[in-house]
Amino acid sequence: MGIINFLIVLSILVFIHELGHFLVARYLGVTVHVFSIGFGKKLFSKHWKGTTWQFALIPLGGYVKMKGQDDSDPSKIEDGHDSYNNKSPLQRIAILLAGPGANFLLAAFLYFCIAMMGSNALSPTIGKIMENSPAQKAGLMAGDEIIRINQTDIKTWGDLSSVIKGSQSALKFYIKRDSKLYSKVVSPKLSDSENMFREKIKKRMIGIAPAPKVIVVNHTFLESFGYAYDKTLDSSKMIFLGVKKLLQGIIPSSEVGGVITIGKVISDASQSSIIALFSIMALISVNLGVLNLLPIPALDGGHIMFNLYELITKRKPSDKAFIYLTVAGWVILGSLMMLGLYNDIVRFLG
């Protein structure tokens, strides 16, 4: 069942990505010969309205084959007003951006659905107080529920962390303890900490840890749009930053996951709840959007770079450079896939 869920989720994500390319290409008058979910041998196909829609044997991706654009033959040129290569650089860039853009829109839609169903979050309840910390000195105790800080209502542990992190002076905490309300003045202290990438950083803290208590946060229809926007933006920033840290060597290459890791995460989420599944789908969708924007020649981002070059210089890259860079891009992608698969095997068999 886990494998089936993985294939369904991956097919949906790939379909949405390629649908973005397809819709903008057709809007701009480009003929699309093939819309494929998967690579390799065809398992099923149907010709409809000038396009062959198909499922292929290897379900780890997909593609739209447009007239005048073929990654297997980068120098291929086809005549006609309906050819991709006869469109302006800006039009081609619009087609290329549409795939990743569709992934971001799907993520936003999924986060919107999560908000409407009620998103899960850590309760703003203290689980542990550090010795000699600002919280202990101010009289906070384990079990206290933070209701408000200064004039800001606190609904989740994330709200609490944000206020403390951005503070510049003492804060007035309003807490609930044994069904009674109390106020305490706490002075956050700049302390050593680690970020999600295990880098040493300095941030304002008061020396508390959350209780393992999950709550459901209900959102209005309008609030759900804000939640979807914030979550999509935060996820995008996190993944962009993760890629940057990987290239800088801050994140070790052993942390790169492959298709087995993705499959396990999707399988586990699908067995947990619909909200967990939507959360993972949204995160993977953002991941696909971000990774496809990287300036690697075989990806959308690489093709965007070629078109930007043409837009600025008023001439296309030479066929030889285009072919060599595209081949290099496929080598990079193949190497990353093999690295991810190797890490998966070591992780799950080690």
C-alpha positions, 0 to 999 in steps of 0.5 A, a space after each residue: 500500500 505504501 508503494 501505491 501511495 508513493 506512486 500516486 503522490 509522485 504522479 500527482 506532483 509530476 502531473 501538476 508540474 508538467 501541466 504548468 508547462 503544457 498550459 502556458 505552452 498551449 496558451 502561447 500557441 506551441 504545439 505539444 506532441 507528448 505529455 508523459 508521466 514517467 520515462 521509458 517504455 509506454 504503458 498507456 497512451 491516448 492521443 487527444 487534441 493534438 497531444 499524446 497523453 501517456 504513462 511510461 514505465 519509470 514513474 520517477 518524473 515526467 516531461 512535455 515534448 514540445 515542437 522545437 524543444 527536445 532535451 535528447 537533441 538540444 540543437 533541434 530546430 523546427 520551423 513554424 509559428 507553433 514551434 517552441 524555438 520560434 518563440 521569443 526568449 521571454 515567452 520561452 522563459 514563461 513556459 519554463 517558469 510555469 512548471 515550478 510555478 505550478 508546484 508552488 501553487 499546488 503547495 499553497 493549495 495544499 497548505 490552504 486545505 490544511 488550514 481549513 481542516 485545522 493545522 496541527 501545532 505545538 501548544 504554547 505550554 512549557 514542558 521544561 525550565 532550564 536552571 538559572 535561566 531568565 524564565 526560572 528567575 522570572 518565576 515561570 514553571 513547567 506546565 504554564 500555558 502562555 496566553 499573551 506576551 505584551 499585546 500579542 496573543 499567543 496561540 502556538 509555540 511558534 508564536 511564542 518563539 517568534 516574539 522572543 526571538 524578535 525581542 529587544 527588551 523585557 517581555 510581559 508574559 501572561 500565563 495560565 496556571 491551575 486555571 488562574 491567570 498570572 503575569 510575569 516579566 521576563 528578560 530574554 538573553 542572547 545565548 548560544 544555539 544551533 539552527 536547523 542546519 546545526 550551525 552555531 548561532 546567537 539568538 534571544 532565549 529565555 530557557 524553556 522547552 515545549 511540552 509534548 502537547 499538540 493542538 489544532 489551530 482553526 483558521 477562518 477562510 481569509 486566514 487560511 490564505 495567509 497561512 498558505 502564503 506564509 507556509 509556502 514562502 517559509 518552505 521555499 526559503 528553507 529549501 533554497 537555504 538548504 541547497 546553498 548550505 549543501 553547496 557550501 559543505 555545511 550540510 554533508 552530502 550524506 544528508 542527501 536523500 533519494 527516492 527510497 527516502 521520499 517513498 518512506 516519508 510519503 508512506 508514513 504520512 499516508 498512514 498517519 493522517 490526511 493533514 500529514 500527507 498534505 503537509 509532505 506533499 506540499 513540502 515535496 512540491 515546493 522542493 520540486 519547484 525550487 530544484 527545477 529552478 536551479 541553473 543546471 542545464 538539464 533543468 528548467 532553471 538551466 534553460 531559463 539561463 540560456 534564454 536570459 543569455 539570448 535576451 541580453 546578448 541578442 544571440 543564442 548560445 552556440 549549438 556546441 556549447 548548448 549540447 555540452 552544457 546540457 550533457 553536463 547537466 544530465 551528468 550532474 543530475 544522474 550523479 545526484 540521483 545515484 548519491 541519493 540512492 546510495 545514501 538511502 541504501 546505507 541509511 536503511 541497511 546500515 
